[in-house]
């Protein structure tokens, strides 16, 4: 009976330690870590009529590399990241920014790989590759002037990339 009681205690202790280690084993960036977005900004200055605005079209697709690093600057793999697109200023309508995740890795972006647009109430949640990075493709329309941000966070670590399109009227005859 005494041996059975000791065995039960050891099982309980091992189970508790396993449970506690699982709780502490999260996949968030550490508080002293960092998130890098490359490029850190994408800006277009387009010549055209600033009074004409057309939404829903993608004029350009940009690869965007997100890297999560620890406090020593070493890349961290298999980290959960939350990604979203937001507007700035009074830009609250229209589809001008589109975030794609190339699920099959073929480098060709298709409509079924669209994971987030501005105004989507949910962040897109994914995991960095073992090398600490994740590539997305950002579709931007240059048919309207706007300003927005690509936002990425993991735990308490946060990064943004500025996205902007300005339209100026043509000069000359």
C-alpha positions in Angstrom: 0.0 0.0 0.0 2.8 2.4 0.8 4.5 1.7 -2.5 1.2 2.3 -4.4 0.8 5.6 -2.6 4.4 6.7 -3.5 3.7 5.7 -7.1 0.5 7.7 -7.2 2.3 10.7 -5.8 5.0 10.5 -8.5 2.4 10.1 -11.2 0.6 13.2 -9.9 3.9 15.2 -9.7 4.9 14.2 -13.2 1.5 15.0 -14.6 1.5 18.4 -12.9 5.0 19.2 -14.2 4.0 18.1 -17.7 0.9 20.3 -17.5 2.8 23.3 -16.2 5.5 23.0 -18.9 2.8 22.8 -21.5 1.3 26.0 -20.2 4.6 27.8 -20.3 5.5 26.6 -23.8 3.7 29.2 -25.9 4.6 30.3 -29.3 4.6 34.0 -28.9 7.6 36.3 -29.4 9.4 37.1 -26.1 8.8 40.6 -24.6 12.4 41.6 -25.5 12.0 40.3 -29.1 11.3 42.2 -32.3 9.3 41.9 -35.5 10.8 43.2 -38.7 8.7 44.0 -41.8 10.6 44.3 -45.1 9.9 46.6 -46.7 9.0 48.8 -43.8 7.0 51.1 -46.1 5.5 51.0 -49.6 4.7 54.4 -51.2 3.4 55.2 -54.6 3.1 58.6 -56.2 0.8 58.3 -59.2 0.0 60.9 -61.8 -3.8 61.1 -62.4 -7.1 62.6 -61.4 -7.2 62.8 -57.6 -11.0 63.2 -57.8 -11.5 59.7 -59.4 -11.3 56.7 -57.1 -11.9 53.1 -58.2 -11.8 50.4 -55.6 -11.5 46.6 -55.9 -8.6 46.5 -58.3 -5.1 45.4 -57.6 -2.4 47.4 -59.5 0.7 46.0 -57.8 1.6 43.0 -55.8 4.6 43.3 -53.3 6.3 40.5 -51.5 6.5 41.4 -47.8 8.9 39.5 -45.5 8.1 39.3 -41.8 10.8 38.1 -39.4 10.5 37.5 -35.7 13.7 37.7 -33.6 14.6 37.1 -29.9 16.2 39.7 -27.7 19.6 38.8 -29.1 18.5 39.3 -32.7 18.3 35.6 -33.5 15.4 34.5 -35.7 12.7 32.6 -34.0 10.8 29.9 -35.9 7.3 28.5 -35.3 6.1 31.7 -33.7 2.4 32.7 -34.0 1.9 36.0 -35.6 -1.3 38.1 -36.1 -1.5 40.1 -39.2 -4.0 42.8 -40.3 -4.5 45.8 -42.6 -5.8 49.1 -41.4 -6.7 52.5 -42.8 -5.4 55.9 -41.7 -7.2 59.2 -41.6 -10.6 59.3 -43.2 -10.1 56.3 -45.6 -12.8 54.0 -44.3 -14.3 52.6 -47.5 -13.4 50.6 -50.5 -11.0 47.7 -51.2 -7.5 49.0 -51.9 -5.3 46.7 -49.8 -5.3 42.9 -50.0 -3.1 40.4 -48.1 -2.3 37.0 -49.6 -0.6 33.9 -48.2 0.9 31.7 -50.9 -0.3 28.5 -49.3 1.1 26.1 -51.9 4.4 28.0 -52.3 4.2 28.3 -56.1 4.7 32.1 -56.1 1.4 32.6 -58.0 -1.2 34.5 -56.1 -4.8 33.3 -56.5 -8.1 34.6 -55.1 -8.4 31.6 -52.7 -5.1 32.7 -51.0 -6.6 36.1 -50.0 -6.4 36.1 -46.1 -7.2 39.7 -45.1 -8.4 43.1 -46.4 -8.9 46.4 -44.8 -12.0 46.3 -42.6 -11.8 42.6 -42.0 -12.7 42.3 -38.3 -10.3 39.4 -37.8 -6.6 39.3 -37.9 -5.0 36.6 -39.9 -3.2 34.1 -37.6 -0.3 32.1 -38.9 3.1 30.8 -37.8 6.6 31.8 -38.9 8.7 29.2 -40.8 11.4 27.4 -38.9 13.9 30.1 -40.1 11.9 32.8 -38.3 10.3 34.4 -41.4 7.1 34.4 -43.2 6.4 35.9 -46.7 3.1 37.5 -47.6 2.0 39.2 -50.8 0.4 42.6 -50.5 -1.9 43.7 -53.3 -2.3 47.4 -53.6 -4.6 49.5 -55.7 -3.1 52.7 -57.0 -6.4 53.9 -58.4 -7.2 56.0 -55.3 -5.2 58.1 -52.8 -5.1 56.5 -49.3 -2.9 55.7 -46.4 -2.9 52.5 -44.4 -0.7 50.1 -42.4 0.2 46.5 -42.3 0.3 45.5 -38.7 1.9 42.4 -37.2 2.1 41.4 -33.6 3.0 38.4 -31.4 2.5 38.6 -27.7 3.5 42.1 -26.7 5.8 42.7 -29.7 4.4 44.8 -32.5 5.5 46.2 -35.9 3.9 48.2 -38.7 4.6 49.0 -42.3 3.2 52.2 -43.8 1.3 51.9 -47.0 0.5 55.0 -49.0 -0.7 56.1 -52.4 -0.8 59.8 -53.4 -2.2 61.0 -56.7 -1.2 64.3 -58.2 -2.6 66.0 -61.2 -0.5 66.0 -64.4 1.3 69.2 -65.1 1.9 70.8 -68.5 0.0 70.7 -71.7 
